[in-house]
C-alpha cells in the first residue's frame, strides 16, 4: 500500500471520528439538561475516573495505553466543558463571605483538609468541593477567599490535572505547604487484614502503596476519586471485606480501624500543596512560579533557562506539559528562588517575556520553608 492510500485511510478514519465527536457532544448536551433539571452537578469524578480506566483497559495494543488515556481524558474534559456551556454560566458571588474561608477538594478527612489546617489553622472556615476545578472556580467566583490544591508528590510526581487547570484559569499562587503523607489501610471496626477483598483509594494512593498491595494479589484495587471519600464509603457500607487507603485523619473522622499503618512505598512520602487566591500575594516572598509557552524551535528551552543561570538564580523545579491547542508545543511550569526586592527577578522576567510566546507569573510567595 502506498503513502497516498494510507493517507486516504487516515482521512476516512478522521471523518468518522468527527461524526462520532459531534454525536458525543450532542449526548453531552442532553446529559447537561438532565443534570440541570434534577439538580445534579456537572462533575461526577468517580464516574469519570472509572470510565477512563475502563476505556484504556479495552485496548488490544497495550503500548498505546498512555496515549489512549490522554485521548479520553481530553475527550472527557471537552464533554464536561460542553455540559457547562449548555447550562450557562454559574451565578457569581458578589463578595467573599464573612470570615473568608478556604476550599479544598474532597470531603472532611482528606489530605487537602489536613494541608488547609496546617497552613491556616483549625479555626479557618473550610469548604469541601467535588473537584480541583471546583476549588479554583470557588476562588474566582468569590465564594472562597483561598483554595488549597496538591501540585506534586515526592513519590508519584506532578499532579497533572492541577497543572492543566493552572494553565486554563487566571488564579494566583499565594503560598504553599508540604504535608507528610501517611497512608494506612483502613477497615470497619472488627475487621482484619484476612477479611479484605477490595481496596478503594485515589489512583495516586494505590500507586504510592504498590508494594504493599502487590503482597496481596487477590485484593481488587478500585480507584476512587479521593482517599477520604474512599474511607467514608467503607464506613457507610460496614462491610468487613472492604478497605480504604487513606490517612489517620480520615480514620478518626469516619470511625475506621487502622488495619496496617504507614503502608506507602516510600518512607519520605510528601505532597506539596499550593494556596491560591483571586489576587496576587503582596507580602514577603522568596519563591516565584511562572508559566512559559515556548516556540517549537531549536534551543528555545536552553535560551529560556539561560537568563536564570546567568543571573545566579536557583532553579527549583521544571515541569513540561503539552500545549492543549498546538501539537508538539509545550508549556513549562518553572519555580525558582527570588525575593520580592531582588532586581534580578524583574530583569529575568523581562527577558523571558521577549523571547517566549508568553510568560505568565503564577505567583510570588513564601515557600514552605520560608520565614
N, C-alpha and C positions, 0 to 999 in steps of 0.2 A: 504494500500500500504506500502510495507516495505522500509527500507532505501536504499537497493540496487536498487530497482525500481525507487525511487526518484532520485538517482544519475544518473541513465541511462537517465532519462528525462533531467536532467541538461546537461549531455554530448550532447544530441541531440540538445538542445537549443544553446549550445556553438558552435556546428558545424555550425548551421545555422547563428549564429552571425558572425562567421569568414567568411563565404561565403559572407554575406552582407557587412562586413567590407572591404573585397577585392574589391567588386563591387563599394563601395563608394569611395575608393581610386582611382580606375580606372577613375571614373567620375571626381574626383578632378583633376586628371592629364589633362583630356580633357578641363576642365574649365581653368586650368592654361595656356594651349596652346592658347585657345581663347582669354584670357585676354592679353597675351603677343602680339598676332597678332594685337589686337585692342587698345593697349596702355592703358589698364585698370590696376589699382592697384590690388594686391592680396587681400588686406583687403577691405572689404565692411562692416564697423562696423554697419551701420544702418540695413543692411540685416541680419547680424549675430544676433544682438540683437532681431530683430523681429522674426527670425526663432527660437531662443531659447525660447522665450515666447510662441510661437505657439505650439512648441513641448510639453512643460510642460503642457500647457492648455488642451492637449488631454488626459491626464491621467484620468483613472477612479478611481484609488486609490490615493486620494489627499495626503495621508500620505507619499507618495513617491516623492513628489514634489521636495524637496531638493536634494535627490539622483538623480532624473532624470535630474535636472538642471546641477549637477556636471558631470553626464554621457555625456550629449550632449555638455557641454562646452569643455570637454576633446576631444570629437569627432570632434568638430569644430576646435579646436586648431591643432589636428593631420591632418585634411584635409588642413588647411592653410599651415602647415609645408610641406605637400606633394606637394602643389602647388608651394611653393618656391623652393623645391628641383628640381621639374620638370623644372622650369625656369632657374635654375642655380644661382650662387652667384651674388649678386648685385655688380656693379662696385664700387670700393673703392676709396675715395678721397685721394690723396697723402698727402695733407696738409690741415690744418684748414684755411678756407677763411680769408682774411684780415679783421680784426675787430672782429674775433671770432664769436660771436652770440650765442644765446640760443634757444633751441627748446622747444615747448610745444604742447600738444595735443589739437586739436580743431581748431577753427577759431578765427579771431580777435573778441574781446569781451568776450572770455572765461575766466573763473576764473583762468585757468592756465596762461593766459597772464597777468592778474592782479597780480598774485603771482610773475611772472617773473619781472614785472615792480617794484614791491615792493622790490625785492631783488637786482636787477641790476640797476634800474633806467630807466627813459623814453628813454634814448639815446641808450640803448642796442639793437643791431640788433636782430630781433625776427623772428623765423622760425616756423610757424604753420604747424602741421603734423596730419595725419589722426588718428593715434593710439598711445597708450603708448609705444608699442614695436617699432614703427617707431621713436619715440623720442630717445629711447635707441640706436637703430641702427645708427641714425644720429650722435650720440656722439661717438660710437665705430668706425664708418667709417671716422670720422674726418670732417664731413660736418658741425657740430656744436661743439663749444667748451664746452658748458654745455647743460643740459636738466633739465626741471622742471616737476616733477611728483607729483600728490597727493598720500599720503601714508595712511592718516587716517582722518576721520571726527569725530568731537566730538559727533555727534548725531547718525550716522549710522555705525561708527566703521571703521575697516580696509578696504582699497581698495584692494580687494583680487587679482585682476589681476596684480597690480603693485608688490605685494609681490612675486607672482609666477614668474614674469619677472626678479626680482632681483635675484631669485634663479637660473635662467637659464642663465643669462648674467653676464659677469665679468666687470661690471662698478663699480664706486666708489661714495659713498655719500660724498659730499664736503661742504654741508651747508643745511640749512632749513629755511623756512619762514612760519609763521602762518597767515592765511588770514581769516578775518571775512566774513562769507557768508551771504549775504543779498538777499535772494530770493524774487523776485517780480513777479506779474502776469502782463505780457506784452501783449499788443494788438496793432492793427493798429490805427493810429490817427482817432479819431471819434468813435471808438468802446467803449462799456461799458460792465460791467460785465454781464448784462442781455442778451447780444448778444452771449455769448460764448457757444459753443457746444463741442469743442475739445481742449485739452490742451497737448502740447508737452513739453518734457523735458528729461534729462538724468534720468535713473531709480532712482539714489540717490536724484535727485531734487524732483521727485514725492514722494519718501519716506519721505523726510525731510519736506514736506508740506502736509502730510497726513490729518491732522485735518482740514486744510483749504479746501482741496479737498473733504473731507467727507461731508462738509456742502453744497456741490454742487453735489449730487449723479447723476444728469443727464449728467454731463460732461464726455466725453470719455477721459480717460487718455492714452496717446500714448507715450510709451518710445522711446526716440531718443538718438543718441549716444553722444550728447554734448548739454549743455544748450545754448551756443551761436549759435550753428547750428540750434537749435530749434527756437531761436529768428530770425535768418536770414530767415528760412523757412516761418515764419509768415509774415515777412516783404515782402518777394518776392511774396507771394500768395495774399496779400492785401485783405484778407477775414476777415470780422468783426466777424465771428463765431469762428475763430481760435485764440488761445492764447499760450504763451510760459511762462515757469517758468525759469527765468534767472536773472542776476544781472543788476544793474543800468548801468554798463559799456557796457553791450550788448544793453540795451535800447538806449543809446546815439549813439552807433556805427551803429545801424540799423534803427534809426529814429522811434522807437516804443514808445507808451504811457505807462506809468506805471498805470495800472488799479487798482492794490492793492499793496501797498508796504509791505515789511517785513512779508511775509506770512508763513515763516518757523515755525515749531512747537516749536523749542527752541529759546529763545532769546539769547542764548550763542552758536550759531552755527558757529564753526570754522573748517577749514580744514588745516592740516599740509602738506605742500609741501616739498619734498626733492629736493635738487640740486645735479645733478650727473655730473661726468666727466669721461674721459677715464683713468685718472691717479689719484692717491690718493691726498688728500689735505695735504699740507706740512706746513701750517701756524698754528697759535694758535688753540687749540681745548679744549672743555670742555664736549664733549659727544662722546660715542663710540657706534656703531651699529655693531652687529655680527649676523652671521647665523650659527646655530648649527644643525647638524644631529646626533641624539642620537639613541643608540640601544634600541630596544623594550624589555627592561628588568626591573625588579623591582627596583625602586628608582633612575633611571638614571636622571630624571629631578631634583629631590632633590639634587643629587650629583653635577649636573651642576651649580645649583644656590648657593650651599653651599659656594664655594670659594669667591663669591661676598659678601655674608653676613659676612664671617669670616674676609675679608679684610676691611669691613666697607664701601663698595662701594654701592651707592644708585642705586637700580634697577628702571628704569623709565618706561619700557614697555616690555611686553612679548606677542608675537603673535605666535600661532601654526598653521601650515598648513600641510595637508597630504603630505607625500613624493610622488612625481609623478611616481616613479619607483618601490616602495616597499609597499605592503599592510600593513596597521596598524603600519607604522612608520611615524614619524613626523619631520618636520623642524621647528625650533624655531628661530624666529626673536627677538633679545633681544637688548634693548637700556639701557645703564647705564651711569652714570656720570663718567668723568675721563679726566684729563688734559694730554697733551702730555708728560709732565715731571714727571708724577706720577708713581713711580716704582711699585706700587701695580698692575697697569694695565697689565704690561708685565708678572708678576707672575701669575695673574689670567688666562691670555690667554694661558700661557704655560701649566697650569693645565688642562684647557678645551681642548686643542689640544690632550693631552694624554688620556683623559677619554671619548672622544666623537668619533663618526665615522668621523666627520670632523668639523672644526671650521674655519670659514672664516670671516675676518674683512671686513664689508661692507663699513665702513668709520669712520674716526676720524675727527670731525669738530666742529665748533661753533654752539651751539644750538640757536634757535630763540631768546632766552633771554640772550645769551652770549655777552660778551664785547670783 
